[in-house]
Amino acid sequence: MATKIELIKELRKSTQASVMDCKQALEKNNDDFEKAVKWLRENGIVKSTKKLNKVASEGIIVLKSNLHKAIMVEINSQTDFVAKNQELKEFSDLMLEKIFEKVNPKTELVEIEKIQINNDEKVSEKLALIASKTDEKIVLRRVVVFETKTNQIFTYLHANKRIGVIIEIQGKLNEDDGKHLAMHIAANSPQFIDQSDVNQTWLQNERNIIRSQAELEVKENPKKAIFLEKTIEGRVNKLLIDTCLINQKYLIDETKTIGQFLKEKQAKVLKFIRYEVGEGIIKETVDFVSEVNAQIKQ
């Protein structure tokens, strides 16, 4: 359980809001991190989700694939030093090799941990051995498997092993086009394929936040009142452009959108997933404590 100081630090790191704004946001939302972020946005202190930095943790993304199947696993450690450990790298390569044929889209982490990878040694046992050598907690955090008989699968793993992507494509893309599309997703972080894929609860929540921000602007400048609804719709539409894959400008050729690129290739994205190390994890840290303590006591 994160302490008050740790929550303030992570909220400040994630939103770039001031210490006192973060403290107030947490107090008004019973120390609920996500509600505090929402409160900061609704009150115009944080204007856009693009300004929210992801809460960081350490570890690596590992990935193995062929044209019709892919598995991606996030392995978390406490420090970047251990994440780069050679034995951990060798273990992750061996693990993927041994489990690839045994997993399917319904496979869960607990099942992977029980798979034997070397001389009757289970994944969980080997991981525990590395953890004991490094004196750190090392865990398999999450796993995803894509598998298809008729469609294509493409993947991308960033060089630092902190971002990985899997895409399932209907149609025929060549290897370069498939890789470039996966790279685009890694770089641009879309949340949905298109507007039909958008989670309506999420969209309504974002619309409410946008309305709160716009109404604050009207209070500051009443002349903007006549444009209120138009402003809200414009910002919602921009949000959908930013978060829907097919609306985004193609990273490789910005003269066209992803939707136009796919139409040219007679291909369709059926699903995709993007992993980034540490998404959503609050990492315990000891720096910044003095600054927070001083301001809390004011």
C-alpha positions in Angstrom: 0.0 0.0 0.0 1.5 3.3 -1.1 2.0 6.0 1.5 0.5 9.5 1.1 3.9 10.8 0.2 4.4 8.1 -2.4 1.0 8.8 -3.9 1.7 12.6 -4.1 5.0 11.9 -5.8 3.6 9.5 -8.4 0.6 11.9 -9.1 3.0 14.8 -9.6 5.2 12.6 -11.8 2.2 11.4 -13.9 0.5 14.8 -14.3 3.2 17.5 -13.9 0.8 19.2 -11.4 2.2 21.0 -8.4 2.7 19.2 -5.1 -0.1 21.2 -3.4 -2.5 20.5 -6.3 -1.7 16.8 -6.1 -2.2 16.8 -2.3 -5.6 18.5 -2.7 -6.7 16.1 -5.5 -5.9 13.1 -3.3 -7.6 14.6 -0.3 -10.8 15.3 -2.2 -10.8 11.7 -3.6 -9.9 9.6 -0.6 -6.4 8.9 -1.9 -7.8 7.2 -5.0 -5.1 7.7 -7.7 -7.2 7.5 -10.8 -10.0 9.7 -9.4 -7.3 12.3 -8.4 -6.0 12.4 -11.9 -9.6 12.8 -13.2 -10.2 15.6 -10.6 -7.0 17.4 -11.8 -8.2 17.2 -15.4 -11.8 18.3 -14.6 -10.5 21.4 -12.8 -8.2 22.4 -15.7 -5.0 21.7 -13.8 -4.0 19.0 -16.3 -5.4 19.8 -19.7 -4.8 16.6 -21.7 -4.1 12.9 -21.2 -1.1 13.4 -23.6 0.6 15.3 -20.8 0.2 12.4 -18.4 3.5 10.5 -18.0 3.1 6.8 -17.5 4.0 5.6 -14.0 7.3 3.8 -14.4 8.6 0.5 -13.2 11.5 -1.6 -14.4 11.6 -4.8 -16.4 11.4 -6.1 -20.0 8.9 -7.1 -22.6 9.7 -10.4 -24.4 8.1 -11.6 -27.5 8.1 -14.6 -29.9 6.1 -15.0 -33.0 5.5 -16.6 -36.4 3.0 -15.5 -39.1 0.1 -17.1 -37.3 0.9 -17.0 -33.6 2.6 -14.6 -31.1 3.2 -14.5 -27.4 4.2 -11.4 -25.4 5.2 -11.4 -21.7 6.1 -8.6 -19.4 8.7 -9.4 -16.7 9.0 -6.9 -13.9 12.0 -6.3 -11.7 12.8 -3.6 -9.1 15.7 -2.0 -10.9 16.8 -1.3 -14.4 20.1 -3.0 -13.6 18.5 -6.4 -13.1 16.2 -5.9 -16.1 19.4 -5.9 -18.2 20.8 -8.9 -16.4 22.3 -11.5 -18.8 20.8 -14.5 -16.9 17.4 -12.9 -17.0 17.8 -12.4 -20.8 18.8 -16.0 -21.3 15.9 -17.2 -19.1 13.4 -15.2 -21.0 14.7 -16.5 -24.4 14.6 -20.1 -23.1 11.1 -19.6 -21.6 9.6 -18.3 -24.8 11.2 -21.2 -26.8 9.8 -23.8 -24.4 6.3 -22.4 -23.9 5.5 -21.2 -27.4 3.9 -24.3 -28.7 2.1 -25.0 -25.4 0.2 -21.7 -25.0 -3.0 -20.4 -26.6 -5.1 -17.2 -26.2 -6.7 -18.5 -23.0 -3.4 -19.3 -21.3 -2.9 -17.5 -18.0 0.3 -16.6 -16.1 -0.2 -19.2 -13.4 -0.2 -21.9 -16.1 3.0 -20.5 -17.7 4.7 -20.5 -14.3 4.1 -24.2 -14.0 5.7 -25.1 -17.4 9.0 -27.0 -17.2 11.7 -25.3 -19.1 15.0 -27.1 -18.2 15.7 -30.4 -16.4 12.3 -30.5 -14.6 12.8 -26.9 -13.5 9.6 -24.9 -13.7 9.4 -21.3 -15.0 8.5 -20.1 -11.5 11.4 -22.0 -9.9 14.0 -20.5 -12.4 12.6 -17.1 -11.9 12.9 -17.5 -8.1 16.5 -18.6 -8.5 17.4 -15.5 -10.5 15.6 -13.4 -7.9 17.6 -14.9 -5.1 20.9 -14.2 -6.9 20.0 -10.6 -7.6 18.3 -10.0 -4.3 15.3 -8.5 -6.1 11.7 -9.4 -6.6 11.3 -10.6 -10.2 7.8 -11.5 -11.5 5.9 -12.4 -14.6 3.3 -9.6 -14.7 1.1 -10.3 -17.7 0.9 -12.3 -20.9 -1.0 -12.2 -24.1 -1.3 -14.7 -27.0 -2.6 -14.1 -30.5 -3.3 -17.1 -32.7 -5.1 -17.4 -36.1 -5.3 -20.0 -38.9 -6.4 -17.6 -41.7 -5.1 -14.1 -40.8 -1.7 -12.6 -40.5 0.2 -11.7 -37.3 2.8 -9.0 -37.1 4.9 -7.9 -34.1 7.4 -5.2 -33.0 9.7 -5.2 -30.0 11.5 -1.9 -29.4 15.3 -2.1 -29.0 15.2 -1.3 -25.3 12.6 -4.1 -24.8 10.3 -1.7 -23.0 7.6 -1.6 -25.7 6.0 -4.5 -27.6 3.1 -4.7 -30.1 1.1 -7.6 -31.7 -1.3 -7.0 -34.5 -3.7 -9.4 -36.3 -4.4 -8.5 -39.9 -7.1 -9.6 -42.3 -5.8 -9.5 -45.9 -2.2 -9.6 -47.1 0.5 -7.3 -46.0 4.2 -7.9 -46.8 6.6 -8.2 -43.9 7.9 -4.6 -44.1 4.4 -3.1 -44.1 3.3 -5.3 -41.2 6.4 -4.3 -39.2 5.9 -0.7 -40.0 2.3 -0.8 -38.8 3.4 -2.4 -35.5 6.1 0.3 -35.2 3.5 3.0 -35.7 1.4 1.5 -32.9 4.4 1.4 -30.6 5.2 5.0 -31.3 1.7 6.5 -31.3 -0.1 4.5 -28.6 -3.6 4.2 -30.1 -6.3 2.9 -27.8 -8.8 1.7 -30.3 -9.0 0.5 -33.9 -11.7 2.9 -35.0 -14.8 4.7 -33.6 -16.9 1.5 -33.5 -14.2 0.0 -31.3 -14.3 2.9 -28.7 -15.4 2.0 -25.2 -18.5 4.1 -24.6 -18.0 4.4 -20.9 -14.5 5.7 -21.5 -15.8 8.1 -24.1 -18.5 9.5 -21.9 -16.0 10.0 -19.1 -13.7 11.9 -21.4 -16.6 14.0 -22.7 -17.5 14.9 -19.1 -13.9 16.0 -18.4 -13.8 18.0 -21.6 -17.1 19.7 -20.7 -15.8 20.6 -17.2 -12.6 22.1 -18.7 -14.6 24.1 -21.3 -17.0 25.4 -18.6 -14.1 26.6 -16.5 -12.9 28.5 -19.6 -16.3 30.1 -20.0 -16.2 31.2 -16.3 -12.9 33.0 -17.1 -14.2 34.5 -20.3 -18.0 34.6 -20.6 -17.8 35.5 -24.3 -16.8 31.9 -25.0 -20.3 30.7 -23.8 -21.8 30.9 -27.3 -19.1 28.5 -28.5 -19.3 26.0 -25.6 -21.0 23.1 -27.3 -19.0 23.5 -30.5 -15.8 23.6 -28.5 -16.7 20.4 -26.7 -17.6 18.6 -29.9 -14.4 19.8 -31.5 -12.3 18.5 -28.6 -14.1 15.2 -28.5 -13.5 14.7 -32.3 -9.8 15.5 -31.8 -9.6 13.0 -29.0 -11.1 10.3 -31.3 -8.6 11.2 -34.0 -5.7 10.9 -31.5 -6.9 7.6 -30.0 -8.3 5.7 -33.0 -5.7 3.9 -35.0 -7.2 4.4 -38.5 -7.5 8.2 -37.9 -3.8 8.7 -37.1 -1.3 10.0 -39.6 0.9 7.1 -40.7 4.3 7.2 -39.1 6.1 6.1 -42.2 4.2 8.3 -44.6 2.4 11.3 -43.0 0.6 12.2 -46.3 -1.9 9.5 -45.5 -3.8 8.1 -42.5 -3.5 4.5 -41.3 -7.0 4.0 -42.7 -5.9 5.2 -46.1 -2.8 3.0 -46.0 -4.9 -0.1 -45.1 -7.4 0.6 -47.8 -4.6 0.8 -50.4 -3.3 -2.6 -49.2 -6.8 -4.1 -49.0 -6.1 -5.0 -45.4 -7.9 -4.6 -42.1 -6.7 -4.6 -38.5 -8.8 -7.1 -36.5 -7.1 -6.4 -33.2 -3.9 -5.2 -31.6 -2.3 -4.9 -28.3 0.6 -2.7 -27.0 2.6 -3.4 -23.9 4.8 -0.9 -22.2 6.9 -1.8 -19.1 5.4 -0.6 -15.9 2.0 0.7 -17.2 -0.2 1.5 -14.2 2.4 0.4 -11.6 3.2 2.8 -8.7 6.9 2.4 -8.0 8.1 2.8 -4.5 10.8 5.5 -4.3 12.5 7.4 -1.6 13.7 10.6 -3.4 11.4 13.6 -3.3 10.3 12.8 0.3 11.8 15.9 1.9 10.1 18.2 -0.6 6.7 16.6 -0.1 7.1 16.5 3.7 7.9 20.2 3.8 4.9 21.2 1.7 2.5 18.9 3.5 3.4 20.6 6.8 2.7 24.1 5.5 
